[in-house]
């Protein structure tokens, strides 16, 4: 766990899901911008992996909406 003091439990990083679950032709959700594999694996990710996933999803979203 990065940035967490020893003995302190970090809260789970929340899912970016906004309940608009529709995959486009590239298997990317049009609501949260995670791909199908990332959605499936989310519950097995540790917090560092979840933060990385959210960063990738944000990068995908910025391609669609460059004003973010």
N, C-alpha and C positions, 0 to 999 in steps of 0.2 A: 504494500500500500504506500504509494508515494505521498510525502508530505504529512503523514500521520504519525503522531508521537507513539512510541512503544507503549503497549498496554491500552491504547485507546482504539475502540472499534469504530471504523468508518461506516456511515450509513450507506446503503446501496445507492448508486447513481440511478435516478429514476429513468424509466423508459421514455423515449421521445414520442411515443405513439400518441396521436391525437384522434384516434378512432375514425380515420378516413382510410380504411384499409383497401386500397386498390393498387394492384401492381400494373405498371406500364409494360411496354414491349421489351424493356431491358430488365424486367423483374425487379424494379425499384418501386417502392411504395410512394404514391403521389401525396400522401399525407405526411409521413415522417422522413422520407427519402433514404430509408435503409433498404438494402437489397434483401431478397428472400432468405439468403443464408444468414445474414445478420439478424433478421427478425427471428428466425428459428433458433439461433444460438444465443440470443440475448440472455436468457436465464442462466446459461452456463458461464457467461463472461464474468471476470472479476471487474472491479471498478476501473482499473487502468484500461482494460479492453473496452469497457462501456464508454469511457471518455473518448477513446480513439474511434470507436464506431460513430459516436455522435459528431465528432469532427469530420469524418468522411461524409456523413449524411449532410452536414451543413455545407460542405464543399459541393456536393451534388445539387443541393438546393440553390446555391449561388449561381450555378450554371443556368438554372431556370429563371431565377430572379436575382439579377446582378445588383439590385438596390439594397440587398441585405447587408 
